[in-house]
Amino acid sequence: MWRNYVTVGLRALAKNKTYAFINIFGLALGLAACLLILLYVRYEMSYDSWMPEADRAYQFQAWYKPSESGGEEMKLQMTEFVSRDALLKDFPQVEKAVYVCSCGAVIKQDGKASFADRFNFVDGNIFEILQLPFVKGDPKTALADTSSLVLTEEEATKRFGSADPMGKTLTLMAQGKSWDYKVTGVIKDLPKNSHLDLGVVARFDPKTFFADNPYFLSSWNSQGGWVYAKLRPGADVAEINRQLPAWEKRNIPDDTQGAAAGGEVTNPGETQDWRLVNVRDIHMGEGQRASMTPGNDRRTIVTFSVIALLILGMAVVNFTNLATARASQRAREVALRKVLGANRKQLIVQFLGESVLVVAIAMLLALAMVELALPVFNNFLDADIAVTYVGSGGLLLPIVLLVLIVGGVGGLYPAFYLSRFQPARVLKANKSAAEAQGTGSLRNILVVSQFAVSIGLIICTGVIYAQTLYARTADAGYKREGLLQIQNVGAREIEPIMETLKREIGKVDGVQAVARTGIGVNPGNNSVTSVYLPGNPKSIDLGTYGVDPDFFSTMGMELLAGRNFDVAVAMDDATTPFPVNPDAERAIVKRGINVVMSRSAVERLGYTPQEAIGKQVNSGLTYPEFGMVPTTIVGVVKDARFRSVRDPLQPIMFYYARNFHNALMVRYVGNQPKKVLTDIETIWKRLVPDVPFNAEFVDDRLRELYEREEARGQLFGAFAILAVVIGCLGLFGLAAFTAERRTKEIGIRKVLGARSRDIVRLLAWQFSKPVIVANLIAWPVAWWVMRDWLNGFDSRIALGPTPFLLAGMLALVIALGTIASHALKVARANPIHALRYE
């Protein structure tokens, strides 16, 4: 019996090759998309789950809450150094905790200096918490002392080639000091599905390293690294997290600095919350700021999963549509089987079996598509997704289930519909090609749903593209073109020659201006301080960054009121020597400083730009021993957006300092930017050979900043194209069968005087109506989804009618283009051929 069913099913496919191609190819596209997304979702959910004892490894995160004083919400993965000891002291459930410092270092080897992009200091054996696979060395002793260092395989090969790195010496330079380290271990290169970004891991002593800045070690407001903890077996992390609010009150002292200026006593615990997050949940967790690697969010995963299911659903709809449309061609077969003794149950099993057979063939084609597309998919996502069919995580079981489910869902209605035909009615002389009754409404509903999905995806693609383009081109408050940003200028080796370096770079042909700054485009740092208005105990949070007087002109920022900094005015200079000099800090607190603020900063204080000039406030620059600094506003500049448009625009207070900068901004002209960059690099290597040169054009930094949105838009675009192709395949098949079924009707119309264009208009209108209805469904859904997405941006485009109208017109044009060939063929046919048997 089953052999007969398979034979009949294959013959039915072979009899109508167009139907077979549309069904199999459409299903294959849908199944391939579904499998790719399934692989992607499993990959995203698998981050760090490969790590032994990952269930006991946690990251201690500090989340800033939004405050009345203007402080923004920041869910950081980083936390303060002091929090580690407090965690160990109060929670015996924590077996071990290690601080991982994000401070960079220069590595000197064979007289040559290079910058390690993936460098981290640790104050303990991090490999007892994060059990990473070692190639050489013992993970228990690899970081036994403060002269030991571990490399990844890639870093070891980069620095030592094929030679054995064990026992070799590298010199690390940071904080103006240098230390010799021995390589004591080599770990495997980490898979891409890890939140960790490690290349060099070195043991250090924080008290020695931060001897010039002891405030960092005790501050509850300075995040410069990550804390990893290992819980004892059986420890309840939920219970620890519930006890953390009480832990904050026990351990975090009040900050009385604001009270010294007439403000209120504050506590850092009021603006922060802490929590332990398992390493497997970091990538998809809420804490996405200050992370080692870019994370992802569950909404994105859910969104693409839904889209994949919708596309698969469209392919199933094609199958159902075409199966019911072809019912007339199989009516006589069903009638004859019933006459020969077949019951309805057997017919249902037969048609369901044919459906599963079609899906199985389509699945084989889909797997071939997945294998071919996977390298491109991995390259696009910068992932390492692999296809395995058997074993743990194998696809064999999902593939079998997918074939059975899709085959059952797609074939269920056609099976029940076809099996109900009555033999006597079908086998009448004039009913041999009986029209399938009652299926028109269902087919229209399914076509509408297909095009609604296609139109919705086209709208989403257009909106995402428009928002990404807006983010990269909108007025940022400074001139993006002709701007170069040089990093690594915070190294202590550069400080003594900074003025010389700046002057020499300014002499390069094509360079117009050079400025030092504590904030650049897409900065990796964030500095916030509290400001107090006279007579008001409530603090107001503002971003605080040191710049030099050339910064605003170099960036092309507009001065709205007042003046710029002047090196001749003593109060404009807020520079304090480093290491900390108490006398210099006391002198600054006594005399006060002048600052320049952004428009949003003075508005947060309650002033207009013109009113703010000359006003005095007390600012919380870090001089806790001597109180607040009297601060006078001497200038107001236009707001500048240095970070992503997703982040709230930060109100900023700029102060003039000759140190603590982390970037040099260079304004250049001419059509040879690469030559300018090369000339600057030559000067850099001549003046500071021990510090690697790291510069990037601002346009490139902005492009990197919005890569994630751009990639998301491209994925939406790919899905939209796929949805349109599948929808058009179904429409093409339906148009062919409709044209064939209405051949006699059209012949009669032509005999009665209808012209070809009347026939084309008739058929075009039949298939235009579902597309028009699909627009009415897709528009409100797409508007709701895109409004929610755009609300995640601080600065965004208006959600106007353009993408909706364009998507609707495009879908209509595609639909008409799909059926045009059939319509013209039928309209031009000789009516004699259609009516010769009447």
N, C-alpha and C positions, 0 to 999 in steps of 0.2 A: 504493500500500500504506500509506504513512504517513498519507495523508489518511483512509483507512479506519480506521486505528488511532485517530487523533484523534477521528473521528466516534463510534466505538464508545465511547471513553473518556468523552466528554462525555455521551453517552446514558446510560452507566452511572451517572454522577454525578447526572444529572437524574432518573433512575428512582427513586433513593432519596435524597431531599433531606436527611433526618436524618443519614444516613451521610456525605453530602458536607459538610454543615455541620460536623459533629464533626471530620472529618478536616482540612478546610481551616482552620477556625478554630483548632483545637488546634495544627496545624503552624505557623500564622501566629504564634501566641503564642510558641511555642518559637523560631522563627526570629527574631522581633523581639527576644526576650531575648538570643539569641546575637549578633545584630548590634550591639545596644547595648553588650554587654560587649566585643565585638571593637573597637568604637570607643573605649570606655573604656581598654582595655588599650593600644591603639595610642597614645592620647593620653598616658597615663602614661609610656610608653616614649619619647615624643618630646620630653621636657623638654630645652630648650636645644639640641636638634639643629638648630634653624633658624638658629643663630648661625654666621656665617662663621668658618672656621678653628677651629671648636669642638674639633676633634681635638687642637689644640695648647694649649688653655686648661685649666688645672688649679687646683684648690683644695688648699692645704696644710693637712691636718687633724692635730690632736693628740688621741690616744685615751689616756685614763687606764685603766690596768689595775687590776683588783681587787687589793688588797694585804692582807697579814696584819695590818696595823695598823688595818684597818677601812675603808680607802678603797674607795669603790664604783667600779664600771666606768662610765666616761662616754666615749662615743665622740663627741667634739666635732667640729664643723665649724670652730670657731674655733681659733686658735693664738696663741702669744706674738709680740709685736712683734719681739723680738730674733731669732726664728727666720728672718725674711725675709733679713736680711743674711748670716746663717750659711749659708743655702741658696744664695744668689748666690755667696758666696765659694768654696764647695767644689764646686759643680757648674756647669761651663761650659756644660753642655747647657741650662741655664736662661737664656733670652734676656733676660727681664725679670720682675720681681716687684714687686707693689704691695700695700701694707697698706691695708685698708679698716677704718676704725674705727667701732664701733657707738655711740660716744658721741653722745648726743643734743644738739640745739641748739635754741634759740629764735630764730625769725626775726622781726625787727622791720621793718615796712614801713608807711610813712605814719603813724608814731607808734603803730601797733597791733602787739601781739605775738601770735604764734601758734606752736604747736608743730608741727614737721614730723614726722609719724609715720614716714615713710620717708626719713630723713635719714642720710647717711653722709659722713664725712670720708675722703679718700684722700691718700696721700703721694706719688702719682705719677699719670701718665696711665693710668687704669684702662681707657680705651677702646682702648688699643693691645693689650690682652689680651682683654677682652670687647668684641668688635666689634659694638656696638649701632647700630641705624639712626638717623642724625641727620636732623632736619628742618631745623635751622638751625645754622650754625657748622661748623667743621672739626674732625673727631675727633682729628686729629693735634696741634692747637694749642689745643683747647677748655680744657684744664687745664694751660696752660703755666706758670702761676705760682700763688702762694698767695693770690691775690685773685680767682681765677676760679671760676665755679660753673656747673653744668649742671642744667637742669630737664627733667622729662618734660613731655609735652604737657599732661597733666592738671594738673600742678602749675603750669605756666605760665599756663594758662587760669584756674586758681583764684586766682592772684596778680595777673595783669595783664589778665584778660579777653581781649578781642579785639585789644588793643594788642600791638605787637611787643616782646617782652621783651628782645631783644638789646641789651646795653649798659646795661640798667637796674641800679640798685644795690639790694642787700638787705643789711641789717645782721644778722650772726649773733652770738648771745650764748651763750657756754659757758665753763665753768670760771671764772666770775666776770669774764670779759673780753668785749670786743666787737670785731668786725672788719667792715669794709665789703667786700662782694664785688660783682663785676660779673657779670651773666649773659653767658656766652660761648658757650653752646650750648643747643639743645633737642633731645632725643631722642624718638623715638616711644614711646608707652605700650607697655610690655612685654606680650607675650601672657601669658596665665595659666599656660601650660605652661613656666614658667621658675622656677628656684629663687631668682632675684634678686627683691628687693623694693626698688626704687629710686624715689625721687621727687625728691630733691635730692642732688646729688653735688658736694662742695666740696673743693678742694685745700687742704691745711694742712701746716704744719711741725711734726712730732711733738715735736721738742726744745723748741720754744717753747710748744706747747700743754700739754705735760706738765712744764713747768719747775718747777711746784710739787710734782711727784711723779716725780722722776727714776728711782725704783726700778722703775716700770712699764716703762721703756724697756729695762732690763737684766735683768728677772726672767724666769726660765724656769718660773714658776708662776702667771703672771697672763695670762689670756686675755681680751682686750677687743675683738677684731676678727678679720677674716679676711685671709689672705694668698692672693692669686691670682698664678699664675705662667704664663708663656708659654714653652714649650719650643721649642728650635731645630728646624728641619725634620729629620726622621730620628732624633731623640732617642728612646732606649728608656726609657720611664717605668718599666718593670718592673725594669730594671737600676738605676735611681736608687733605687727603693724598696728594693731588696735591699741597697744601700749605706748606707741611713739608720741602721741600728744602729751602724755604725762612725762615721758622721757625728755621732751623739749623743755618743759617747765623746770625740771630738775637740773638740767645741764647748761642752758643758755642764759648767760647773765644779761641784765638790762644794759642798754646803751644809753649812757647819760650825756653823750655829746650834745644832743639837741637841747637838753635842759640847760646846758651852760649858755646857750644863746637865747634863753627865755622860752624854749619850746618844751614839749612834753617828753617824759622818759619813754623810750621805745624798747622793744625787744625783737631781735631778728626772728624769733620763733613765731611772732604774730603774722609775718609776711611769708613764711615758708612752711611747708609740710615735707616730711621725709617718708620714704617707704622702701622696703626691700622688694626688688623685682627679680624673678628668676631669669637666668641668662637666656633661657629658651624663649622668653616673652619680651626681651628687650627690643628686638627688631620690629615687632608688631605692636609694641606698647605705646602708651600715651606720651612717655618722655622721649621726645624727638630732638630736643635742643642739646647742644654741646655733646654730640655723640661722636664716636670714632668713625662710624660709617653711616651714610644716609639710611634711615629706616623706612618703613612702609606703614600704612595704616589699614585697618581691617575694612574700612569703607571701600577702599580701592579694590581690595581682593573680592569683596562681595559684589561690587559693581561689575567687574569683569566676569565673574562667575555667572551673574544674571544674564549678561550680554551673550556669553557663550551658550547658555541654555536657550535664550531667545533665538539665536541663529540655528541651533539644532532643531528647535521647535519649528522654525520656518521650513527647514528641509523636510520634516515630518509632515507639515501642512501640504507641501508640494506632493508628497506621496499620496496623502488622503485625497487631495483635490483631483489628481490625475486618475487615481483608482476609481473614484466615483464617476468621473467624466467618461471613463472608458467602460462603464458598466454596460452600456448598450451593446458593445462589441463582445461581451462575454455572457450576455443574457441567454443566448441559445445554448451555450456550453452548460450553463447551470441547469437549464430546463431539461436537456438531454440526460444529464447525470441524475436528476431527480426521477425522470421516467424510468431509468435503468436501475433504480433502487437506492440511490444515495440519499441519506437523510441530512437534515440541516446541520447537525453537529459535525458530520464528516466534511461538509462543504466549508464550515467555519474553520475547522482545523486545516483544511487545504489552503484556504486563502491566507490564514495567519502564517502557515508554513512558507508560502510564497513571499510574504512580507519579510519574514525573518531571513529568507534566502537572499532577497535583494539587499537587506541591511548588511548581511555577512559579506557579500561581494563588495558593497560600498565600504565596509570597514577595512578590507584588505587594501583598497585604493587609498583610504584615509591614512592608514599606517604608513604607506609609502610616502604620502604627502608630508606626514609628520617627520619622518626620517630625513626627508629632503629639506624641510623648512627649519629643522631644529638648529643647525649651525647659524643660520641668519637670525633666528629668534634669540639664541644665546648671545650673539654679538650685539644685537639691538638692546637687550636688557642687561648686558654685562653680567650674565649669569652662567652657571655651569650645570644646566639641566641635562640629565641623561635619561634615556629610555631603557628600562629593564622590564622584561616580560615575566620572569619567574623569581621566586624568592621574596624576601621582605621588601615591601614597597613595589613589587612587580605589577605590571599593568594587565596581566592575563585575566585575572578575575574581573576587574572593572570593564575590560573589553567584552568579555562574555556577557556580563550583566547589561552593558550598554546595548549590545546587539539584541538581546532578548527584550529589553524594555522598549527600545525604539521600534523594533519589529512588531511588538505587541501593540504599542500605542498607535503606530502608524497604520497597522493593518486591521485594528479592531473594528472600526466603523465600516470600512469597505467589506470586511468579511461578513458582518451581520447584515449589511445592506444587500450584498450580492446574493447571499444565501436565502433571501426571502422571496425571490422571484417565483411567480406561479407558472408552471409549465404550460398549462392550457392557454394562458393569455399570451405568453411569449411565442408559442409555436403556431399561432394563427398566421395565415399567409401574409397578411399585411403588417405583422408585428415582429418580423424576424430581426429587425434592428430597433427593437423597442427603445424609446427614449427613457433614460433614467429619470423617473418622476421624483419630484420633491428634493432634488439635490442642488438646485440653483441657489437657494438662499444660503445654504451651508457653504457652498463654494465662494460666494460673495463675501461672507463673513471671514473666511480664511484668507482670501486675497486682501481684504481690508487690514486684517491683523498683520500680514506680511509687510505690506507697504507702510503701515503705521510704525513698525519697528525700524524699517529702512529710513524713513523720513526722520524719526527721532534721532537715530544715530548720525545722520547727516547734519542735523541741527546742532547736536552736541559737538561734533567735529568742528563746525564753523565757529561756534562760540569759543571753544578752547583755543583754536588757532588765533582768533581775534584778540582774546585776552592775553595770550603769550606775546603776540606782536605788540600789543599795547604796553605790556610790562617792559619790553625791551626798548621801546622807542618813546615812551611818554616822558614828559619833562620831569627830570629827577632833581631839579634845583641846581644842577651843575652841568657843564658842557662835557658830554661823554666823548665826543670825537677828539682825537689828537691828545689822548691822555694815557700815560704809562704809569703803572704802579710797581714800585720796587719794594719787595718784602725783605725780611732778615735784618732790617736796620736797627732792631732792638738789641743786637748782640753788643756786649760790653766792649769788644774790640773796636767797634765802630765809633763809640761815643767820643773818644778824644780827637778823632779826625773828622767828625761829622761836618763841621763848617768847611773844611778843605774839600771833602767829598762833594758837598753840595755846590761849592764854587766851581769845581772842575767839571762837574756834570753840566752846569749852566753854560760852560764855554763850548759845549758840543754844538756843531753846526746843525741848526734846525730846532734846538731847544730854546723855548721862550722863557720858561719859568720853572723853578724847582722849589718844593716846599716839604717840610717835615710835618708829620701828623700822627696822632694817636688813634685815628680812625681812617680807614680807607674804604674802597668799594668792596662790598661783600666781605666785611672784616670778620675775623674769627674771635674777636673780643667784644665784650659788652661792659661798659663802666657806668654805674648809676650812683648818684649821690643825693642826699637830702638837702633841700633849701628851705629856709625859714624866712617868712616875711616879718617885718617888725611888728610886735604886738600880737602875733598869731602863733599859738603853740603847735599848730598842725604843720607837719612837714610836707613838702612837695618834692616829688622825685623827678630828677632831670638827668639825662645822659651827660657825662662830663668827660671831655677829651682835651688833651694838650695839643696845640698846633703852634706853628710859627707865623709871623706877620705876613708871609707870602702865601699862606694856605688859601685864603679866599680868592685872591686873584688868579692863582694857579688853577684852582678848580673851576673858576668862572662863576662863582656864587655872587649873587646880587646883594649889595648892601642897601637895606631898606631905611635905616635911620642911624644917626651917630657916626662913628668912625671905626677904623680898623685899629689893630694893635700898632704901637709905635715903640721901637727899641729904645728910643730916647726917654720914654716915660717910665720911671722906676716902678710905679704901681702896676704897670702892664705886665711886668715880668714876674711870673709866679714860680720860677724855677727854684727847686731846693736841691742841695747836693745829695749825691748817693755814694756811699752808704748814708743812712739817716744821720742828719746833723741837727740835734735839738735846738741849738742856738739859732740856726737859720729858720727852722720851723716856727720858733717863738717869735722871731722878728717879722715873719710874714703874717702871723696871726695879729700881731700888734699894729702893723701899718695897713693891712688889707690888700686886696688885689682888684684889678679891673678885668672884666670879662666881656665877651661878645656872645649874645644868645640868638638862637633861631626864633623865627616868628612864633611858632607853636609854644616855645618855652616861655616867652614873655606873656603870651595869651593865657597859659596855664597859671601864671602868676597874677593875672587879672589886669594886664596892661595892654595898650596898643603899642606898636613899635615906637611911635613918637613919644608916648607917655613914659616908656620904660627907660629912656635915656636919663642917666643921672640917678636913677633909683638904686637904693642900697638894700641888699639882703644878706643873710648869713648862710654861708654854704658849708657843706659837710665834707670838704676836702680832708684827706686822711691825716689829721694832726690830733689824735685823740687826747694826747697829754696836755695840749694847750688850748683846747676849745675850738669854736667855730671861727671861720675866716670872714671878716667883713668884706663884702663883695659888691662892687659898683658896676652897673651895666653901662658900658660906653658905646655899644654898637648892637644893631640887630640885623641879621642876615635872613635871606629867604630860606625856607625849609629845604633841606636836601635829604633825599632818600638814599642812604648808603646800603641798605639791606633789601631783601626781596619785598615785592608789593604785597606778599602774604603777611609780612610782619607790620605791626602798627608803626606809623611814622614816629620816630623818637624825638621828643623835644630835647634840644642839646644846649649845654652851656660850654662854650669854648674858652680855654684859658691859654695864655702864652707861656710855653715852657721850652727850655733848651735841651731837655732830656726826656726819657721815657716815651720815645716815639717808636712806632712799629712799622712805619711805611714812609717812603719818599714818593711824592707825586710829581711827575714830570710832564709839563705841557710842551708839545712840539708842533711844528708846522712842516709842510712839504709833503711830497709823495714818496718818500723813502723811509718809512717808519722802521723797517728792519735794519737799515744802516744806522739810524739813530740808536736803536737797541744795541747793536754790535759795538758802536763807539762807546756807549755808556758802560757796557760790560768790560771793555778793555781798561777803562779808567778804574772800575771797581777792582779788577784783578790786580792792578798795579798798586792801589792804595791799601786794599784789605784782602790780601791773598788767602788769609786763613778763614775767611767767611765766604761760603758759596754765593754766587750771584743768582738771584731769584726775582725775575721781573715778568710782568704780564700786561698786555694791553687791556685797558678797562673794558673795551668791547668784548674781548674774549672772556673776561671774568663775569660779565653780565650774561653772556651766552651760557656759561657753566651754571650760573645761578638759576636759570630757567629751563635747564635741560629736562628736569623731571616733568614740568608741565608740557614741554614740547613733546617728550616721549609719550606722555599720556594722550596728547592730541593725535599723534601719529597712530597709536594703537586704536583709538576711536575711529580714525580714518580708515584703517585697515579693516576693522569690523564693519564699518559702514559699507565699504566696497563689497565685502563678502556678502553682507545682507542683501545688497542690491543685486548682486549676481545671482544669488539663490532665488530671490523674488522674481527676477526676470526669467530665469529658467522655468519656474512654475507658470509664469504668465505666458511664456512662449508656447509651452505645452497646451495650456488651456485655450489659447488663441487658435492653435492648429486644430484641436478637436472641435471647437466652436465653429470655426470656418467650415470644417468638414460636415458637421451636423446641420448647418444652415444652408448647404449648397442649393437644395431645391427651392428653399424660400427665396434666396437671392436670385436664382434663375427666374422665378415667377415675377419678382420685383422688376427685373431688367426687361422681361417681356412686356410688362405693363408700363414701361417708360422710364424706370429709374436709371440715372446716370451713374457712372463709375464713382464719381466723387460723393454721390449720395450714399452709395453702399459703404465706401470707406468711412464716411462720417457716422453711419449707423454703427459699424463695428467699433470705431474709435470711442464713441460715446458709451458703448456698453462697458468698455474697460476703463474709461476715464472716471466713471462714477465711483467705483471702489477707491480709487486713488484720492479723489476729492474728500470722501468720507474719512479715509485714513489720515488726511491732514487735520481734520477736525478733532481726531482722537490724539494724534501725535503732538500737536502744538501745545496743548495745556500740560501734558506730561513732561515734555522736553523743557518747557518754561519753568516748571516747578523744580525739576532736577538741576537745571543750569543756574537758576536763582540761588539754590542752596549751595552749589559749588562756588559761584562768584562771591557769595557772602563770606567765604573763607579768605578773601583778599581784602587788605586794608584800602587799596586803590584798585578800582575795577571799571570795566566798560559798562555802559548802559545796555540793558537787555532789550534792544529795539526789535522791530518787526522784520528787519532785513534778512537775518539767517532763516527765519521761518518761511518767508515768502520764497526765497531762493531755493530752499530745500523742497518746498512743495512743487515749485515749477520744475525743478530738476527731476523729481520723481515722476511727474506727469510726462515730461519729455521722454524720459527713459521708457516709461510704460508704452507710450504711443510708438516710439521707435521699435520696441520689441514686437509689437503686433502689426507694424506697418507692412512688412513683407507679405504676411498672410492676407491682410485686408486688400492689398493691391492685387494679389494673385486671384483671389476670389472675385473681386470687382471686375477684373478684366476677362474672366472666364466666359466662354460662349455658353449662353443658357441652354442651347440645344443638348449639350452633353449632360446637363443636370436633369433635363426633362424627357429624354428620349425613351425612357421605359414607362412613362405614364400613358 
